[in-house]
C-alpha cells in the first residue's frame, strides 16, 4: 500500500535508561491540552501541549505500569507496581500545576492516601463509568475482580468488591512469580461495548475502550451479552491467551449458583504474549449514519502474529465470525488503531502501518441487510519512516480521514505524528524498454557493488574477531604472570653466560632460555625483549642510549615449549667489556600489529581514511610488556681459567693497533716491553682486597650441598657457581684459583681459614678469609664488588631464617668503626692535597693514598 507520509513534531525529551525504554510499561494519554505520560519509572509527567512546557511531575512509590484516563469524571488512575491503584483528580492537578509552571518543575510525591485500591498482586486494570476491573496474579492463576466506582463528587475510593472470577490459564511465567523481578510482559485489558450499552465510553480513544457493531458483538460474546447489553472485558495474557468476561454476569456471579469459570470464554490463543487489543472500522459508512461503531476486532502478539475477527456471511447465507491470522514484522513494542482501517505498530526498526480495509468489492448491503464484507487475505506493512516507539495513542481531534499519533520514542522523546491521507507516496511512472534496461544495469551494478562491500565488511569482521581472540589470550597470559609473583612462574626465562670465540675474538655470550609451563600458547604478536644495561652507561644519566634492547619474535610457543636465544654481551667495538652487566627479559605483545589493522576502517565505499582524521586509539607504547626475569653478569661470571684447561679461555683479546704491533715486533730480543701494563706489573704491587666471613655462617648457608668438602673449597665453588668453569673447579677441589679478566689481566682468588680473636667474649671465632688480587685495580674492584653482593644476599637469607649471631665485644666494634672513619677522613685530606701540590710532592702523597686504600680494602670487620 502507498501509505501517507507522516509529519513529525517533537515536543520534549524525557530521561530514559541506557539502551532505551523497555516496551510494555511506558504510557501516554491526552486530555485536552494536557498530556499524561510515564516512562516505566516511578514518575508521571504532565505536559502542556499548547504552552510547550512541563507543568508537573508526580513521584509514586514504585514503577508505574499503567494509566487510565476517565474524562467524564476528570480523574487519572495510575497502577503502581506492587503497591496498588492511585487516583489523581485532573481539576486539582491542573490548578496546582499552573502555579508552578516555571522551570525547574518540582517533583511532587504522591500522597499515600491517594491509593484507592492497595493490592501488591495487581498487574492490569481498566475503568468504566461505574466499574473498576482489575487483574491480579495469584499463585497459579490470574484473577479478575470487579469493584464499584463512586459517583461524581464522592470519595474516589472504589466501593466493595462486587464480583470476581479466576481465569482458566496456564501457570504464569516464572519471572512474574517473584516479588523482586519485574514481569517482562503485562496483561492487556480492553472494554468492548455493544451499540446500545447504557454505559457510554468514559474514556477517549487512547485509553482502550471500543464500541462494536451489534452483529460482531453477538457473534463474539454470545446472545446473553447482546441481550443484557453488557460491556465485555477482553483480556490478553502473557502466555498468548485471548479471553473475555461479561461484566453483568460477573456482577451476579457471587450470588447466583453455577460454575464460576463458565463465565470466562476463550476466544483464541496467539501462542505469544499479547501486547495490544483494539478495534477499527473496515467498511465505509453511509452518508446518513452518524454513530461510528467498529466492525473488526484486532489483537497483536509480541512476535508479530496478528488476529483479526469480523462478522461475515458464509456460503449458506448465515452470519458467521470470520477469523484471520496474519504475520507482521516483529517484535511489536506497541500498537494502536485509528478510526479508519489502519493499525499502527512499532518495532525496533521503526513505525509501520497496515490497512485492514476490504480487499475486493463489498457485498451488496441491500442483499444481506448491511452485512459486512470479508478481510483481506494478506497484509502489507508499510514503513512510515518514524523511529522506534515505546508507546503511542491515536488522537480523535483530527480532520476526516487523517490521523494524529501521540507517541513516546524509545529514546524518551515525546512527539506528534500527523498523517494526511492526501499526502501519498509518489507512485512509479511508466518507463520505456530503454529506461528499463538502464535500470536493470544499474540494479545489477548495485548488486555487484553491494557484494563487494559485504565481502570487505565480512573480512573486517573476521579480522576483528581474530584480534579479540588474541587479546583474550593476552589477558589470560597477563593474569597468569601477574598473579604468580611468588613461587614458580608459568612462563619463565633463565639466563646463563659462557665464553665463545667469534671471528678470532673471545666474546661473552648470554643464553636466554624461555620456557612455557602454562596452558596458554604464545602465538603471533608475542616477542621476547632482552635489554642489556652496562655499568658505565647506567651511571650516565644524560646518555640517551644507556641500554641495548634485542627483540626476538616468538612464533607458536605452545604449552611445554622452549625457545633459546643467544646474545653477545661484549667486548664491544672499543674492545672493552664493562662489568657488571644487567640482562633483563620481558614478554612484549604488539597491539599495533595485531589490533591496529582491525581498528582501521575496511569499507572501501566510504570515505578513505586519512592520517589527519584517524583517531589515535593505541597507547604510546603500542603493546603490553610483562617482565620475566633480571640477571646481573659480574666479574666472577666473566672470569676465565686457562690453568684449569677450560675451553675458550686463552684470550685473544681485542684487535690491537697496527702501529703498536709493528713496534713490538721491532723490539730487540731479550728487552722488556715498555707498555703501561708491563710497567704497572713491574713497579706496582698487585691490588688486594680481603673479606672475612664467619665459618658458621658459611656452613649454615651452604648446607648439605657441599658435605664432605673442605669449607674453603666449598666457599670457592659457591662463589663460582654461575661461572661456566664451576664444574671443573668443583671436580679439582680447589681453595684458590687464578683467572683471567675479560681484558686479559690476572685475577687471583684465595680462600683461607683464619681465627678472629678479641671480638667475642666466648673465645676466638673461626672465619674464612676471601682474598682478591689483581694487577688491575679496576678488575680487583669489580671482583670485590661481586663477592660483596653475594655475601649480602647470603646474610639477608640467613637473617630471614632466624639465625642469631654470637655475643660480641661492643668496645672492639666501636674501635674498628672509629679506625675506619679515621681512614676515610685521611683519604679525603690526601685527595684534597693532591689538587694543590706540585709534581715532586704529589708522589709521596699518592703513595700514602694507595696505602690507605689498601687498608680500607682489608678491614678487620667480620660478617656473622
C-alpha angles and dihedrals in degrees: 000000000000100000127194117272111241128229110216125208119187116214108176145332127240133196116270134174123262108282095030136274119320115244123247101033109061113091135188127190133173130214114175108302094343122092118199116199142163128194096207093271127102092274130094116196128207112204127188108222096193096046093040093224141110110252104179144008121199122197120209127195093252145005115316110235104174144008128203123186118206101193098184092055093036095229134128119215117205126192111212118197114259091349111073142242121323127197125213123187112230092210092054095045092047093052092047094044095055091058094057101036095125114098136283091057112212121234110243116208111223114244112247087227087069089073102105096177116025111197126140093202097060115120103164142005143175133196135223124183093266104018141057114205118195134183117212130186115236128189093278108357145036118256125205117206131189123210130183115247118220122249121255112289095021129107107295091226111109120245126241125312112275101183147355140181136184116235116231097234138133124272108292119253116282094243090058094055098061118084095217100046118076115227117254093220130027125208118261122226127191130175116221119193131190119240094259098043116145093222110068119210104278096193135065123255089270097064098065109256120131138182115220129203114260095246094052093041093054094046093050103041104022138243094294093062091045094049093045090046085220125164114243127218113223113204126195113192131202091248090061099258118143113198140155140214125200107230098213092051089049089055092057096039093092094058104027119079122240142085108310095211090060086076090069118081120192110217101179145330119233093187090224133069113292110233102171141025121183146133137232144177118258100170125070116247126238116251094248095051115098105170113082112213124176118245099188132055116209131194126180129201126213094251095048104270107145128196122199122183123189137163112253142158125258126214091270091056095252123139108246135166112259110213123189131177121209135178122225128178112284170243090063111211098180140341143193140183127223127210092269127054100289128116115195118201131172127217132178087270096055145276119323135182133206128193119223095186116133111281098209133035113298122249118263105276092207091055095056103025094260096313113167128251129242134285122257114266093229138022123223111203114212122202115232095199093243123133124254113291131210095200138352142177134194119241119220096209097087135112119274111285094009132102136216117199121198106201145168114216124224087253092057100259119143111219145166121222116201116200118193114191091210092061097078126174113263113270119227113258125226113271133200125242091256092053090045091053091049090049091051090051090051091049092049090048090050090050091052092047091049090049091054090047092050090049091050093047091047090053090050091049091049090050092051091048089053090048091051090051090052091048090051089054090048090053091050093050092045093051091047093052098041093048094053102060090135123051128010114345121226090229116032139172121205122194127208132171135216138162119252134176116240124172095345092310133099112239128187106231128199118209117204114196112198112199125187109205094160130096092246130090125231103221135168115332097039119111135178110232117200117189120196114199118185122208095237091052094044092063093050103087093179094056113108093197101048092141139034117220124200119199117200118183115234112216122189101337100170129189110303092016127135133205124190124202125185121200133178117244098185173179092263130209091289090058094244131116111201111203139232099055121183116216116195124187126199139165114239126193116198111223094182094058097047105025101025094071092047090055094054115097111257101187106107090188092067126069109297113250118255129205090242098055100036107108119235101242100160127075121248094257090054093212153036118274120200115185114224109175146337125213131182118213107205136175094278090061092044096054120110125203114210092168090063095053095246113165119252093020102115096092118217090188126203123321109280128228108270092225092054090047091052093048091048091053091049092054116120112258112258095023121119121251114256100211123126092250093055092045091050091049092047102046105023125064117234118273112253134195128177135194125191119211128184112256090219091055092051094048091051092048098045093044121170095337091087099033114153093020122110111258093242092054091045091051092052091048090050092051092051097042093116094044120102089236094056094109093051092048089049093049094052096047096226130176094188132031137176117223138180122240121223090263092054100256121129123255116192121201117195125181117192136164117245137173121234115207134183091035104087124042090214092064142273120341121223111229141171118234115211111200126190120195128181138152086225113074091201094053091046090053092048092051091045091051091051092051093048091051092054092047092049091055090046093053092048092051093049092047089053089054090057101250114160125212120232123261113282137198104254092197090059091049092050090051093051090049091050091050090050092051090048091055091049091052090049090052091054091048094049092048091052090049092053089061093058106033127091124246096267096052095040093067093068091044091051091050090052091047091054091051092052091048089051091053091048091052090053105047124172092234119121128211109228 
